[in-house]
């Protein structure tokens, strides 16, 4: 067996162990009984520890050295060369983390996830606070183990795990540019006539919502032979293999957009993972290249497609047939304006396109402060509410609608939130490039046709997995790196029409 084949076999074992843990985590979020929390924490700790130990074993390092020599003559983006490069990056990070820390992190997050679910249900931040303290402490220890020498550097290291090469300073600069363009748009919309969305706040049968959302997901290309949708407290997607990518959503019986757009969002993630080339299966390359690029896919399908006027030209009559009492008397243009209504809201996943990024910005600032020590866990609710008032002009009436709404910190995803806005910006860049290559997609959407866009994304983005970095993909597909201008152009054009603005 060649050194490269031996490396692939070893990495496949690590992949399988991690995906077995993912199955348990998926079950924990969907069907696991409450009383199984401690047992599940032990099981996850065992699997994550075994994976870490196997991956960080000296034999992996030796195989990487030999595979590096064997692939030196290949092009940088040859999949074999990319496998060695990506695995080496992951190995360098993993070998800096003590096995004890990996085990403690797995145990702490399994417990924290359950505590968050209970705290959110009870609207009781105090239940969750000790667990968040533990997660933050372990995240700080993790960043220090990975090389942080001063508190200010810790967040960069955590962010790099999700968006390789990105720093907090770069994020802050992108956010400042975006905010500069957002403020005038938000102010202009605030001065415009109100858009009525009252008809969306009505009883919508949950089973009918569920079926309609899945019908659209399948039209996008989500294959139920290789996936499924379940309920969870917070919508998510999870990849158990390229051939097994699952999504969840939550249904609000009194507000249709919540569950529907949650399904579209997670479908975008799932299409990315299902589109990875089978040749990369059971390897570190078999995943999205960054969380920002991943989010670009979910936001693109949710917003550029699912909130577009042509999309509803096809689907709105079908939705009216399912909900005649709620929608039969509502014209499609009124419905389109309602689902794109801009206004301050408490819940990030239900926020409109324009204010959504403000939700992300405040989370970025809070978690950055938690990691550098300038904010205590005890002060998170107050800091959250103050930022909501400053950014959006509203104060959440409960912590359930405030700092307890997101699952991320409970499962250790500290440094993750900026990727939502980075992905939003990328989505506009990619959609602009798709229309450049495919022509105006409005006619296809109006006919309920999504194959050209899906296959373009699969060819340009999905199939490559982690072979290319997000920046490399953007430069190859769009001709430039991350750029806020296309999203601002898209938002101004769209909302100028909806709100009759002169921008």
Long-range contacts (C-beta under 8 A, 24 or more apart in sequence): 2-70, 3-63, 3-66, 3-67, 3-69, 3-70, 4-67, 4-70, 4-71, 4-80, 4-83, 4-84, 6-63, 7-60, 7-63, 7-64, 7-66, 7-67, 7-83, 7-84, 7-87, 8-83, 8-283, 10-54, 10-59, 10-60, 10-63, 11-55, 11-83, 11-87, 11-282, 11-283, 11-284, 12-282, 12-283, 13-54, 14-51, 14-54, 14-55, 15-282, 15-283, 15-284, 15-286, 16-282, 17-47, 17-50, 17-51, 17-54, 18-47, 18-48, 18-51, 19-239, 19-240, 19-241, 20-47, 21-47, 21-48, 21-51, 21-106, 22-238, 22-239, 22-240, 23-240, 25-238, 25-411, 26-238, 26-240, 26-246, 28-110, 28-113, 28-114, 29-113, 29-232, 29-233, 29-234, 29-236, 29-248, 30-230, 30-231, 30-232, 30-248, 31-230, 34-114, 37-110, 37-111, 37-114, 38-111, 40-110, 41-106, 41-107, 41-110, 41-111, 42-107, 44-106, 44-107, 44-110, 45-103, 45-106, 45-107, 45-110, 48-102, 48-103, 48-105, 48-106, 49-99, 49-102, 49-103, 49-106, 52-94, 52-97, 52-99, 52-102, 53-99, 55-90, 55-91, 55-94, 56-91, 56-94, 56-95, 56-97, 56-99, 60-91, 61-91, 61-95, 64-88, 64-91, 77-467, 77-468, 77-472, 79-279, 79-280, 79-285, 79-467, 82-285, 82-466, 82-467, 82-468, 83-283, 83-284, 83-285, 86-284, 86-285, 86-466, 87-283, 87-284, 89-164, 90-284, 93-146, 93-161, 96-145, 96-146, 96-147, 97-142, 97-145, 97-146, 98-145, 101-138, 101-141, 101-142, 101-145, 104-138, 105-138, 105-142, 105-412, 108-134, 108-135, 108-138, 108-412, 109-135, 109-410, 109-411, 109-412, 112-409, 112-410, 112-411, 112-412, 113-407, 113-410, 113-411, 115-410, 116-404, 116-407, 116-409, 116-410, 117-233, 119-399, 119-404, 120-233, 120-400, 120-404, 120-405, 121-400, 123-398, 123-399, 123-400, 123-404, 124-399, 125-380, 125-381, 125-399, 125-403, 125-404, 128-404, 128-410, 129-377, 129-378, 129-380, 131-410, 132-377, 132-380, 132-409, 132-410, 133-377, 135-409, 135-410, 135-412, 135-414, 136-370, 136-371, 136-377, 136-409, 136-414, 138-412, 139-371, 139-412, 139-414, 139-415, 140-371, 143-371, 151-371, 151-372, 151-373, 152-372, 154-371, 154-372, 155-367, 155-368, 155-371, 155-372, 155-415, 158-371, 158-414, 158-415, 159-415, 159-418, 160-415, 161-415, 162-290, 162-291, 162-292, 162-413, 162-415, 162-416, 162-419, 163-290, 163-291, 163-292, 163-418, 163-419, 163-422, 163-470, 164-290, 164-469, 164-470, 165-469, 165-471, 166-292, 166-418, 166-422, 168-368, 171-364, 171-418, 171-422, 174-421, 174-422, 174-425, 174-482, 174-484, 175-357, 175-361, 175-364, 175-418, 175-421, 177-484, 178-357, 178-421, 178-425, 178-484, 178-487, 178-488, 179-361, 181-484, 181-488, 182-354, 182-357, 182-358, 182-488, 184-503, 185-354, 185-488, 185-491, 185-492, 185-495, 185-503, 186-342, 186-354, 186-355, 188-499, 188-501, 188-503, 189-342, 189-354, 189-495, 189-499, 189-501, 192-499, 192-500, 192-501, 193-499, 193-500, 195-337, 195-338, 195-340, 195-341, 195-342, 195-498, 195-499, 196-334, 196-338, 197-338, 197-339, 197-341, 199-326, 199-327, 199-330, 199-338, 200-255, 200-256, 200-257, 200-338, 200-339, 201-254, 201-255, 202-254, 202-326, 203-253, 203-254, 203-326, 204-253, 204-254, 204-255, 204-256, 204-323, 204-326, 205-253, 205-323, 206-251, 206-253, 206-259, 208-322, 208-323, 209-251, 209-253, 209-256, 209-259, 209-260, 210-251, 210-259, 212-260, 212-318, 212-319, 212-322, 213-249, 213-259, 213-260, 213-262, 213-263, 213-264, 214-263, 216-260, 216-263, 216-264, 216-267, 216-306, 216-315, 217-247, 217-263, 217-264, 217-267, 219-448, 219-450, 220-264, 220-267, 220-268, 220-271, 220-301, 220-305, 220-450, 220-454, 221-271, 221-274, 221-450, 221-451, 221-454, 222-247, 222-267, 222-270, 222-271, 222-274, 223-274, 226-274, 227-270, 227-274, 229-263, 229-266, 233-407, 234-349, 234-406, 234-407, 235-262, 235-263, 235-265, 235-266, 235-349, 236-266, 236-407, 237-266, 237-269, 237-270, 237-273, 239-273, 239-287, 241-281, 241-282, 242-273, 242-274, 242-276, 242-278, 242-280, 242-281, 242-286, 243-274, 245-270, 245-273, 245-274, 246-270, 255-350, 256-323, 256-326, 257-339, 257-350, 258-349, 258-350, 261-302, 261-306, 261-307, 261-350, 262-349, 264-301, 264-302, 264-305, 264-306, 265-298, 265-299, 265-301, 265-302, 265-349, 266-298, 267-298, 267-301, 268-297, 268-298, 268-299, 268-300, 268-301, 268-302, 269-294, 269-297, 269-298, 271-297, 271-301, 271-454, 271-457, 271-458, 271-462, 272-297, 272-457, 272-461, 272-462, 274-462, 275-457, 275-458, 275-461, 275-462, 275-463, 276-462, 276-463, 276-464, 276-465, 277-463, 277-464, 277-465, 280-465, 280-467, 284-466, 285-465, 285-466, 285-467, 286-465, 286-466, 287-465, 287-466, 288-465, 288-466, 289-464, 289-465, 289-466, 289-467, 289-468, 289-469, 289-470, 289-473, 290-419, 290-469, 290-470, 291-416, 291-419, 291-422, 291-423, 292-418, 292-419, 292-422, 292-423, 292-426, 292-470, 292-482, 293-423, 293-426, 293-461, 293-470, 293-473, 294-419, 294-423, 295-419, 295-420, 295-422, 295-423, 295-424, 295-426, 295-427, 296-423, 296-424, 296-425, 296-426, 296-427, 296-429, 296-430, 297-423, 297-427, 297-457, 297-461, 297-462, 298-423, 299-420, 299-423, 299-424, 299-427, 300-427, 300-430, 300-431, 300-457, 303-353, 303-427, 304-427, 304-428, 304-431, 304-490, 305-445, 305-450, 305-453, 307-339, 307-340, 307-353, 308-442, 308-445, 309-333, 309-336, 309-442, 310-441, 310-442, 310-443, 310-445, 310-446, 311-445, 311-446, 312-336, 312-339, 313-445, 313-446, 314-445, 314-446, 314-447, 314-448, 315-448, 336-498, 337-498, 340-494, 340-495, 340-498, 342-495, 342-499, 344-392, 344-393, 344-394, 345-392, 345-394, 346-388, 346-394, 346-396, 346-397, 346-401, 346-402, 346-405, 347-401, 347-405, 348-405, 348-406, 349-405, 353-491, 353-494, 354-491, 354-495, 355-392, 356-420, 356-421, 356-424, 357-420, 357-421, 357-424, 358-391, 358-392, 359-391, 359-392, 360-417, 360-418, 360-420, 360-421, 361-391, 361-421, 362-387, 362-388, 362-391, 363-406, 363-417, 364-417, 364-418, 367-409, 367-414, 367-415, 367-417, 370-414, 371-414, 371-415, 422-482, 424-487, 425-482, 425-483, 425-484, 425-486, 425-487, 426-470, 426-474, 426-482, 427-487, 428-486, 428-487, 428-489, 428-490, 429-474, 429-478, 429-480, 429-482, 429-483, 429-486, 429-487, 430-457, 430-460, 430-461, 430-477, 430-478, 431-490, 432-478, 432-486, 432-490, 433-460, 433-477, 433-478
